[in-house]
Amino acid sequence: MNVGNLGNFGNELPIVPLLDNIQRPTATRPRTGLLFLAVVVGHVILISSQVQSRSGVPVLEGVTFGAFARVQQGTSHAFKSVRNVWSNYVDLRGARAENDLLRSRVADLEVRLQEQRALAERSGQLQALLDLRQFVSVPTVAADVISGYVNPGVLTVTIDKGSSDGVQPNMAVLSSEGVVGRVISPVAAHAARVQLLIDHNGPAAAGAMTERTRAGGMVVGKEGDPPLRMDFVSNLADVKTGDVVLTSGADGIYPRGFRIGWVEHSERGDGLSLAITVRPAIDFRSLEEVLVILREARSAIPEGASEPGGPAR
Amino acid sequence: MKTAGVLLALVVALAAQTTLSGLTMTGASMVNLVIVAVVYAALVFGPITGLMAGTAGGLAQDALAGGIVGIGSLSKTIVGFLAGLLGAHFIVAQPLPRFVMFVSASVVHEICYQGLSALVEVRPLRLAYGPVLTQAAINGIVGLTAFFVVERLPGALQRRRARRGRY
């Protein structure tokens, strides 16, 4: 409170209080402080505009430029950040769309690759079958396996060729890897059942011999693993593990010289024969194309010819 | 009325100061009438008036003196504001407190002025304590005289008129 008027010396005169001049700082202090601050800042700006820095640039200009440069820097940084966020978002969206497109293309290419692989594999199988067909000197017909084992315990498959194609019971069925089995009754016009050589429930035997020593015998199906055994081989014969077993043609069904499998184990049997187990050359679980020999042949190999490279591979 | 009175006081102080500018001692005037007017206005009317008076009087003094405008003005603004605040918070109605206030304001003004000058001109702060204190003391005496005149003059005139009327 301003009390400057209390200092009157004339006691005989009425004291005229200068009420108009009495200040109430409590109410006006914030505004007073702001005003003081504004005036001080104005002075600083005024002084700065007249003072030059060591570089010759007015301080006000330098400070203003520096401060504004900071503002510009901040604004630019903020703008770049926003732009980066936006561009990253857009890029991300683009990347996502591109990713989806690429995934689709990869899936499409994988499908095509699988198709090409299947085609190549089928071409190889057909080529092998063609080679076999060219090797076999008797009439043949190629057939696809259209179904697997129908009845449990009966190891048969169904092929898509039948009597209308010349297929008859007891015709031999081969593949590019070896002997498959024989056609059994009944034979339909466009389908036939083939008893696999490994079937141990029926007479699916095949006359056989070892490639190395020409030891003859008969291969029949059996239970267990391996699913073939070779009977009627003399104890005196030289049969070792790993010997290739071929058809001998002695059964009158299978042509001579086609691969049946390999000797997996050979030992002296109870009687006069060796106990030999044979690992089939064919994976009977994945039969797809086969070749049906359209007539009985005692032997597919002409006399004096070497062992067939294709079938006995 | 208040504004006109303050402005009139400043103009008078400036005129008298320029007239007395020849009376100098080693770098400082023997009296600074503008600061006396500013402190007087601050003590009488408060910090805002002191602030405004300091700004106006300082700017005018800086403009007349040449050099960098604003240093003396800022110093007087600070002094006027502080004097107004102190006058509003404490009872400064007796001669001694007023004298102390004038002396202190003068010293603070000189410190602010020399400090700002040194800062702006990039030179060390040099303060001549003797002349500064002398000027502060003279300012205090002048200020007290101003208060005395302003507060006694109306009553004295009235008493004189009353005596003349009696005869």
HADDOCK unambig.tbl for C-alpha pairs under 7 A between the chains (distance, minus, plus):
assign (segid A and resid 1 and name CA) (segid B and resid 88 and name CA) 4.33 0.50 0.50
assign (segid A and resid 1 and name CA) (segid B and resid 89 and name CA) 6.13 0.50 0.50
assign (segid A and resid 2 and name CA) (segid B and resid 44 and name CA) 6.42 0.50 0.50
assign (segid A and resid 2 and name CA) (segid B and resid 45 and name CA) 6.94 0.50 0.50
assign (segid A and resid 2 and name CA) (segid B and resid 46 and name CA) 6.71 0.50 0.50
assign (segid A and resid 2 and name CA) (segid B and resid 87 and name CA) 6.25 0.50 0.50
assign (segid A and resid 2 and name CA) (segid B and resid 88 and name CA) 5.00 0.50 0.50
assign (segid A and resid 3 and name CA) (segid B and resid 91 and name CA) 6.36 0.50 0.50
assign (segid A and resid 3 and name CA) (segid B and resid 92 and name CA) 6.91 0.50 0.50
assign (segid A and resid 3 and name CA) (segid B and resid 93 and name CA) 6.26 0.50 0.50
assign (segid A and resid 4 and name CA) (segid B and resid 43 and name CA) 6.79 0.50 0.50
assign (segid A and resid 4 and name CA) (segid B and resid 44 and name CA) 5.45 0.50 0.50
assign (segid A and resid 4 and name CA) (segid B and resid 92 and name CA) 6.75 0.50 0.50
assign (segid A and resid 4 and name CA) (segid B and resid 93 and name CA) 5.30 0.50 0.50
assign (segid A and resid 6 and name CA) (segid B and resid 93 and name CA) 6.12 0.50 0.50
assign (segid A and resid 7 and name CA) (segid B and resid 93 and name CA) 5.32 0.50 0.50
assign (segid A and resid 7 and name CA) (segid B and resid 94 and name CA) 6.48 0.50 0.50
assign (segid A and resid 8 and name CA) (segid B and resid 151 and name CA) 5.72 0.50 0.50
assign (segid A and resid 8 and name CA) (segid B and resid 152 and name CA) 6.88 0.50 0.50
assign (segid A and resid 9 and name CA) (segid B and resid 152 and name CA) 6.45 0.50 0.50
assign (segid A and resid 10 and name CA) (segid B and resid 152 and name CA) 6.93 0.50 0.50
assign (segid A and resid 10 and name CA) (segid B and resid 155 and name CA) 6.14 0.50 0.50
assign (segid A and resid 13 and name CA) (segid B and resid 155 and name CA) 6.82 0.50 0.50
assign (segid A and resid 21 and name CA) (segid B and resid 45 and name CA) 5.68 0.50 0.50
assign (segid A and resid 23 and name CA) (segid B and resid 46 and name CA) 6.28 0.50 0.50
assign (segid A and resid 25 and name CA) (segid B and resid 88 and name CA) 6.99 0.50 0.50
assign (segid A and resid 32 and name CA) (segid B and resid 48 and name CA) 6.37 0.50 0.50
assign (segid A and resid 40 and name CA) (segid B and resid 74 and name CA) 6.55 0.50 0.50
assign (segid A and resid 43 and name CA) (segid B and resid 70 and name CA) 5.68 0.50 0.50
assign (segid A and resid 43 and name CA) (segid B and resid 74 and name CA) 5.92 0.50 0.50
assign (segid A and resid 46 and name CA) (segid B and resid 70 and name CA) 6.24 0.50 0.50
assign (segid A and resid 47 and name CA) (segid B and resid 68 and name CA) 6.70 0.50 0.50
assign (segid A and resid 47 and name CA) (segid B and resid 69 and name CA) 6.49 0.50 0.50
assign (segid A and resid 47 and name CA) (segid B and resid 70 and name CA) 5.45 0.50 0.50
assign (segid A and resid 47 and name CA) (segid B and resid 71 and name CA) 6.78 0.50 0.50
assign (segid A and resid 50 and name CA) (segid B and resid 68 and name CA) 6.40 0.50 0.50
assign (segid A and resid 51 and name CA) (segid B and resid 120 and name CA) 6.75 0.50 0.50
